[in-house]
Amino acid sequence: MITELLYDIIYLMAEILKSHYFSDYLKPSQVIYDLKATNKIEAFEELLDVLLKNKLIQNKQLILTRLIDRERLESTVLAEHIAVPHARVDTGNRIAVAIGRSSKGIAYDSQDKKVHLVILIVWNPVIPGLFNHLFAGLARYLREPEFRTKVINARDRHEFYQVLSEIVISLPKDDRLVSRASLLKKLQDIEVKKRRATGTQLKELEKKASLIREELDHATLTRFDRLMERYGYAVAEVESGVCQSCNINVATVMSSAIEGSNDIYICENCGKFLVASSKPVRDKIRETASKKISKKK
Ligand SMILES: [Zn+2]
């Protein structure tokens, strides 16, 4: 129908208007071609100094602490050799990005898996959506092995900046939520633990939960809380293509996409968030068997 077509065109135009180049957030003075750091804390400090010099942040120590807290919660290695450490701190209505490349590699989570590109992001509490769209845009590019090679193998500072400037970032549509599945699973585990926790343990869990909540968009959180309230859990694992919450086969395309990805999918049948199974199959069978036994009691 004509109206539908018109709607599509308007939508498409809106999408184009929403696109930004990564260079909108990144000046040449915000990149380091070869980091001196040999470990991740040193790398954070080096990049935070860049942000300080560019007057994009004020409290280096506070941000450093937040970055480390966030890493403890879950590693921010996004793709092979690439990490995106981030912290949500008041930056005066801006998003602050600094990027460092390391030819010798930085010991990040372990000695053997070195990181060659560190993208440090600090953003403001009043603009949570911006972080999500920046993160999604970066992930789309950096998951491509060719693009990764191009960035890491840049011959000089100028080429390094040029390649990074090629990244186009567009606001994801509401139904295309990205990169948050493992965080949702973590949040669920924390919420479950919170039910039995008291005192300092509860405080610690609440701190972790709020760190995760800051990174998820409003629509996802609303859905998550509703599911938690109604069913006691919101995230279901997919095993051999079957949703473990409702036992219905998830579309093949979807289940192969879930495996190896960290994107958020929703079961069309029961509405739970879907994540790839994390357990070896044998453990899972044992668990299902014991669940059946306890149900009979
Ligand atoms: Zn389901």
Boltz pocket constraint, residues with backbone or C-beta under 6 A from the ligand:
constraints:
  - pocket:
      binder: B
      contacts: [[A, 236], [A, 243], [A, 244], [A, 245], [A, 246], [A, 247], [A, 248], [A, 267], [A, 268], [A, 269], [A, 270], [A, 271], [A, 272]]
      max_distance: 6.0
